[in-house]
Amino acid sequence: GGYERFASEYPEFCAKTKTLSSISPLSSAEPLDLGFSSCGTPLHDQGGPVEILPFLYLGSAHHAARRDTLDALGITALLNVSSDCPNHFEGHYQYKCIPVEDNHKADISSWFMEAIEYI
């Protein structure tokens, strides 16, 4: 199931991820103190952003807080779809903020056109 099954059935929609060997992973000995608690990231989500298209990545609040990761991937702009996660590097990247609550009742479809125009 999951990604492995999808990749075997639709390999044309899958690409190898770029290597982030120059970026050291976080370990329990190196806590990441970002000065906020609302954007906690589960331990299973510590990989890199996923490349959707050659110019488009999907990532988490954790990824958006890692300038080394963003720079290594050549990311220049971020679409922040959250009502409570800060834009950490406003002087370094372009940001578009879409204040959507992270719950099953949020009407994300009303923001699609604005997000697409930004991308």
Number of C-alpha atoms within 10 A of each C-alpha: 6 6 9 10 10 12 14 10 10 10 11 8 10 14 13 7 11 12 10 14 8 9 12 9 12 11 9 6 6 8 8 12 7 13 6 10 10 11 15 12 13 8 7 6 12 14 14 22 20 15 17 13 11 7 11 14 15 14 17 18 19 19 18 21 18 16 15 15 19 19 12 14 17 10 15 12 16 21 18 21 19 15 13 16 19 17 18 15 13 11 8 11 15 13 17 15 15 16 14 15 14 12 7 7 7 10 11 14 9 9 13 12 10 12 16 9 7 12 12
